[in-house]
Amino acid sequence: MSKSYTSYGDRGFSQFLRRAFNRHLGYSEKDFDKPVIGICNTYSEINRCHSHLGPLIEAIKRGVIMAGGVPLEFPTISLGEINTSPTTMLYRNLAAMDTEEMIRAQPIDGVVLLGGCDKVTPAQLMGAVSADIPAIMFTGGPMANGEYEGRTLGACSDCRYFWQEYRGGKVSEEELVKINTALAPTAGHCMVMGSASTMAVCSEALGLMLPGAAAIPATHNQRLAAAQETGKQIVEAVRLELKPSRILTQGSFENAIRLLMAVGGSSNAVIHLIAIAGRMGIELPLSLFDELSRTTPFLANLRPAGKYQMEDLFRAGGAPAVLKELSPLLHLNEMTITGQPIGEWLKDITISETYRDIVHPYDKPLHPEGGIAILHGNLAPNGAVIKTKAASKSLLSHRGKAIVFTSVEDLETRVNDPELDVREDDILVLQYAGPIGAPGMPEVGMLPIPDKLLKQGVRDMVRISDARMSGTAFGTVVLHVTPEAAVGGTIALVRTGDEIELDVERRSLQLLVSEEELARRRSEWTPLKITGRGYTRLYQEHVLQADKGCDFDFLLPDRSKEHK
């Protein structure tokens, strides 16, 4: 264990002291010369998506030992969306900092990043990229499918669907309780193509996860086998000096974006990929996401944009099956943690015709374009995001009257007020729910449809905010409006009764108010006063906007030092 000597002013003494204390762990002198592999353990009983990591850690350790390394697990922050308030996005950067600092500070040669729930995977990748020692991603895997009355259930798309139906009077309270027991039946993260699944498959496309590992269900025996192989491979990666800086390039990020579009992945991945790339000094403008979406076929028939779930994708061949179909569009020479370019291991991938309704052929896609579109206009000068394949086609070109909510609290107070003057062709607008305004950009972008409209049979409306929504969510929802309201973006100037026009084909989002009137409103606008303390204050003072990845400004590389 020769890395990161403690600073006592005497390198030899530091090594002598370390060996004396580490003998308690049972290692011999020769063991200290082997590759030391850190296992970044995010186990938590509160984070149910990570509650099953123990056996996976043991399998990873076996693999490390088999390959001649010494495994040492260490804890970092565990983020689980369900039980974290106000949102795990507020703490993603904190988890990234924890990951980076623990990798840098401890005597390890390589690291296995073990995560699962939404923000953990991007946080760990951000930290590992900045620390830049050999690193490999491994997740706890998706839950197995749920089932109720012969219907396959998926958390948390069906959480949202059935809650909405309950509010609309179509599902009884007794039925809701039975459904609730079946929504999340096993260990693992959400089993639809939500943020957790999306970031896992994107990790494969980036080259930082073993091929096929993302889709293996948490409870399947192959996940333990994949964990063991991951342990073996990180030792090999140390020997090959396969650092993230040797794997992650503009091309590998474009491969990940292509896969994101082909699987109908989470809109949150746009923010996360920008943030991970930013740690490399690579810029991913929103225009690139839209350009690649327009030229990437939608191939994976996965919820919430399709029919199937991760357990089905696993049987169909996982992410490698989709990447194989995308081969004509990929940068095939990009290096991966396997020690091979992505094109090399894709050569051996075959796809059974049995599963062609899950992964469609490149020339027979579900849709000719990808699952996410980027919008611009005076309402979103720096861009906004919409998950088109989870939206209602009839609303992708729509003009309506704004119904404005000025905060998450205002939304909760008024959206179901019987006196609220709202019709189904109106547009719900939420302000001050962005990175600074909320703070933390919570998953509130899928604004609830007012009760009185639900009871009339309305199931979708255009909704616009500077917030995010869960990757498991659905509907005609415009997200990540930048600049956000808290920094004076146009969304802060919207008033109830204003007309808004959405045109996804033209990638346009316009507030139909004169420039003169907007100038008048802007002159009356006052900046949000930051009154928080501790980490939340640090977050609000240093977080970047959504189009820049919501990372902290001081965590980006200093480009002035490049090439010196």
Secondary structure, 3 states (H helix, E strand, C coil): CCCCCCCCCCHHHHHHHHHHHHHHHCCCCHHHHCCEEEEEECCCCCCHHHCCHHHHHHHHHHHHHHCCCEEEEEECCCCCHHHCCCCCHHHHHHHHHHHHHHHHHCCCCEEEEEECCCCHHHHHHHHHHHHCCCEEEEECCECCCEEECCEEECCCHHHHHHHHHHHCCCCCHHHHHHHHHHCCCCCCECCCCCHHHHHHHHHHHHCCCCCCCCCCCCCCHHHHHHHHHHHHHHHHHHHHCCCHHHHCCHHHHHHHHHHHHHHCCCCHHHHHHHHHHHHCCCCCCHHHHHHHHHCCCECECECCCCCECHHHHHHCCHHHHHHHHCHHHCCCCCECCCCCEHHHHHCCCCCCHHHCCCECCCCCCCECCCCCEEEEECCEEEEEEECHHHCCHHHCEEEEEEEEECCHHHHHHHCCCCCCCCCCCCEEEECCCCCCCCCCCCCCCCCCCCHHHHCCCCCCCEEEECCCCCCCCCCCEEEEEECCHHHCCHHHHCCCCCEEEEECCCCEEEECCCHHHHHHHHHHCCCCCCCCCHHHHHHHHHECCHHHCCCEHHHCCCHHHCCC
